[in-house]
Amino acid sequence: PQPQPHFFLIINKIKATTATAKIIFINIFFSLRNELLQKISLKVRGKLNQDHNIILKEIRHNVKNGNYRFTIHSLERRIERNISKNDIEEAISNGEIIEEYTKDKYLPSCLILGYTVRDIPIHIQVSCNPVWVITCYDPSEKSEEWSSDFKHRRRKK
């Protein structure tokens, strides 16, 4: 049989006569889960505001050791934009954080500018801990949006 997360094992062991007890338990579980995620998020936001070098070092370490994942969106964009996994890893290894998104949708994230072996610039948005590649693109294909060094957004007119 497939191993189940602890949550489902606990739910299955509840011997309540009504479904209400299970619903209450589920609500408590998700409330605690959300509280924990919020604490983690605040901790990472604090780190982001402290020092980009520390965050970038952690991201590089995780990527080098294979401790990162791609969102479905980033996988689709990689295929669409012909960006390989090696391109992502290389760009992160030599990149720098150019923007931070401390209040991003799920977890705080940052935008890294790095270069592939072929010297192609790549912007990679990654969450910091855990490391998820959220999206990636070649900023030279959006030259109207970025400065010539691809580090600064141009102001919209």
C-alpha positions in Angstrom: 0.0 0.0 0.0 1.0 3.6 -0.6 2.4 5.5 2.4 0.0 8.2 3.5 0.8 11.6 5.1 0.3 11.7 8.8 -2.7 13.9 8.4 -4.7 11.2 6.5 -3.6 8.5 8.9 -5.0 10.6 11.8 -8.2 11.4 9.9 -8.8 7.7 9.2 -8.4 6.8 12.8 -11.0 9.2 14.1 -14.0 7.1 15.3 -16.6 9.9 15.3 -20.3 9.2 15.0 -20.7 12.3 12.9 -18.8 13.9 10.1 -18.7 17.1 12.2 -15.8 15.9 14.3 -13.8 15.2 11.1 -14.6 18.6 9.7 -13.6 20.3 12.9 -10.3 18.3 12.9 -9.6 19.2 9.3 -10.2 22.9 10.0 -7.9 22.9 12.9 -5.2 21.1 10.9 -5.3 23.5 8.0 -5.4 26.5 10.4 -2.2 25.2 12.1 -0.7 24.5 8.6 -1.4 28.0 7.4 0.0 29.6 10.6 3.2 27.6 10.1 3.5 28.6 6.5 3.0 32.3 7.5 5.8 32.0 10.1 8.1 30.5 7.5 7.1 33.2 5.0 7.9 36.0 7.5 11.3 34.4 8.3 12.2 34.2 4.6 11.0 37.8 4.1 13.2 38.9 6.9 16.2 37.1 5.2 15.4 38.7 1.8 15.5 42.1 3.4 18.7 41.4 5.2 21.2 40.5 2.5 20.9 39.3 -1.1 24.2 37.5 -0.9 23.0 35.2 1.9 19.8 34.3 0.0 21.7 33.8 -3.3 24.2 31.6 -1.5 21.4 29.4 -0.1 19.7 29.2 -3.5 22.9 28.3 -5.3 23.6 25.6 -2.7 20.2 24.1 -3.1 20.4 24.2 -6.9 23.9 22.7 -6.9 22.7 19.8 -4.7 19.5 19.3 -6.8 17.2 20.5 -3.9 14.9 22.6 -6.1 11.8 22.1 -8.2 10.1 23.6 -11.2 6.5 24.8 -11.1 4.3 23.6 -13.9 4.3 27.2 -15.2 8.1 27.3 -15.4 8.3 24.0 -17.1 5.9 25.2 -19.8 7.9 28.5 -20.2 11.2 26.6 -20.4 9.8 24.4 -23.3 8.2 27.4 -25.0 11.3 29.5 -24.7 13.8 26.7 -25.3 15.6 27.2 -22.0 17.2 24.0 -20.6 17.6 22.9 -17.1 21.4 23.3 -17.5 20.8 26.9 -18.6 18.8 27.6 -15.4 21.5 26.0 -13.2 24.3 27.9 -15.0 22.5 31.2 -14.8 21.8 30.8 -11.1 25.4 29.8 -10.4 26.7 33.1 -11.9 23.7 35.3 -11.4 22.7 38.1 -9.1 19.4 39.1 -7.4 18.0 42.1 -9.2 14.5 42.3 -7.7 12.8 40.8 -4.6 9.1 40.0 -4.1 8.7 39.7 -0.4 4.9 39.5 -0.6 4.7 37.1 -3.5 1.6 34.9 -3.9 2.8 31.7 -2.1 6.3 32.3 -0.8 8.7 35.3 -1.0 10.8 35.1 -4.2 13.4 37.0 -6.1 14.4 37.6 -9.7 17.9 36.5 -10.6 19.8 37.7 -13.7 22.4 35.2 -14.9 24.0 34.1 -18.1 24.1 30.7 -19.8 27.3 29.1 -21.1 26.4 30.7 -24.5 26.4 34.1 -22.8 22.6 34.5 -23.2 21.0 36.5 -20.3 18.2 34.8 -18.4 15.8 36.1 -15.8 14.8 33.4 -13.3 12.2 34.0 -10.7 12.7 31.6 -7.7 11.2 31.2 -4.3 13.8 31.2 -1.6 13.1 28.4 0.8 12.1 25.9 -0.5 13.6 26.7 -3.9 11.1 26.6 -6.7 11.8 28.0 -10.2 8.6 30.0 -10.8 9.4 31.3 -14.3 12.2 32.1 -16.6 12.8 34.1 -19.8 15.4 35.9 -21.9 15.1 39.6 -21.1 16.7 40.6 -24.4 13.4 39.4 -26.0 11.7 42.1 -23.8 14.2 44.9 -24.5 11.5 47.6 -24.3 10.9 46.5 -20.7 14.5 46.2 -19.4 17.6 48.5 -19.3 20.5 47.5 -21.6 22.2 45.6 -18.7 18.9 43.8 -18.0 19.1 44.7 -14.3 16.5 47.5 -14.2 12.9 47.8 -15.4 12.2 50.7 -17.6 9.4 53.0 -16.5 6.3 52.7 -18.5 5.4 55.8 -20.5 
